[in-house]
């Protein structure tokens, strides 16, 4: 099967024509057109992927922001209940929350 069906169909209809160069040029343009259409399909698939995953990414971003706000709140003193809990655990109230989390994560991979 030819990769230039429209040009081949036109060449058959005009079999009496002696112009070979224009049909070759048309075939070249048709090949370029097919390649561009294939590229367009790939870009459309990428666009669909990102559109479909945008909501998931936005939700994950919102959850990460909430975690940051929790850590900021805890780092900035939290509340007296947090201070009491830390005191009961023999943890310095003025410790760096993020550093403590990182240190604990290194201990238990």
Legacy VTK file of the C-alpha trace (Angstrom):
# vtk DataFile Version 3.0
C-alpha trace
ASCII
DATASET POLYDATA
POINTS 109 float
0.000 0.000 0.000
1.303 3.411 -0.941
2.076 6.089 1.631
0.617 8.722 -0.732
-2.886 7.458 -1.570
-4.401 10.802 -2.556
-1.555 11.606 -4.932
-1.688 8.109 -6.420
-5.443 8.464 -6.980
-4.936 11.794 -8.713
-2.142 10.325 -10.860
-4.422 7.508 -12.001
-7.171 9.961 -12.964
-4.670 11.972 -14.957
-2.849 9.057 -16.590
-2.459 10.932 -19.836
-0.401 13.618 -18.127
3.345 13.633 -18.750
4.154 15.731 -15.672
6.150 13.472 -13.368
7.782 16.168 -11.229
4.520 17.658 -9.860
3.260 14.245 -8.754
6.546 13.533 -6.971
6.321 16.921 -5.304
2.732 16.156 -4.303
3.850 12.807 -2.856
6.551 14.587 -0.850
4.018 17.078 0.489
1.622 14.271 1.345
4.358 12.453 3.290
5.158 15.653 5.185
1.456 16.121 5.882
1.214 12.563 7.276
4.247 13.145 9.493
2.799 16.397 10.803
-0.535 14.703 11.534
1.306 11.977 13.476
3.152 14.638 15.477
-0.149 16.398 16.143
-1.669 13.182 17.486
1.266 12.768 19.863
0.847 16.344 21.122
-2.902 15.823 21.549
-2.218 12.720 23.641
0.228 14.684 25.797
-2.328 17.432 26.228
-4.980 14.924 27.290
-2.560 13.340 29.774
-1.738 16.666 31.431
-5.383 17.753 31.436
-6.426 14.485 33.072
-3.658 14.668 35.685
-4.005 18.364 36.491
-6.599 17.717 39.204
-4.432 15.062 40.843
-1.396 17.349 40.814
-3.414 20.252 42.227
-4.773 18.032 45.028
-1.288 16.779 45.875
0.019 20.343 45.912
-2.796 21.407 48.257
-2.036 18.486 50.582
1.656 19.410 50.651
0.762 23.008 51.482
-1.404 21.781 54.369
1.495 19.669 55.670
3.769 22.702 55.486
1.250 24.798 57.400
1.025 22.088 60.077
4.800 21.999 60.438
4.984 25.802 60.509
2.324 25.866 63.230
4.180 23.262 65.246
7.522 25.018 64.687
6.061 28.341 65.851
4.866 27.006 69.168
1.677 25.251 68.200
-0.352 25.332 71.366
0.007 24.674 75.045
-1.239 21.100 74.478
1.647 20.477 72.078
4.099 22.001 74.544
2.709 19.768 77.328
3.014 16.684 75.127
6.595 17.539 74.188
7.423 18.144 77.856
5.998 14.732 78.770
8.160 13.171 76.055
11.247 14.962 77.459
11.625 16.932 74.236
13.019 20.437 74.301
10.152 22.790 73.513
12.430 25.014 71.442
13.622 22.207 69.141
13.588 22.449 65.352
10.665 20.316 64.196
11.985 19.779 60.691
15.462 18.831 61.912
13.945 16.385 64.396
11.852 14.774 61.657
14.859 14.512 59.351
16.953 12.949 62.116
14.214 10.421 62.917
13.872 9.521 59.234
17.620 8.869 58.994
17.425 6.496 61.946
14.591 4.475 60.387
14.836 4.355 56.594
LINES 1 110
109 0 1 2 3 4 5 6 7 8 9 10 11 12 13 14 15 16 17 18 19 20 21 22 23 24 25 26 27 28 29 30 31 32 33 34 35 36 37 38 39 40 41 42 43 44 45 46 47 48 49 50 51 52 53 54 55 56 57 58 59 60 61 62 63 64 65 66 67 68 69 70 71 72 73 74 75 76 77 78 79 80 81 82 83 84 85 86 87 88 89 90 91 92 93 94 95 96 97 98 99 100 101 102 103 104 105 106 107 108
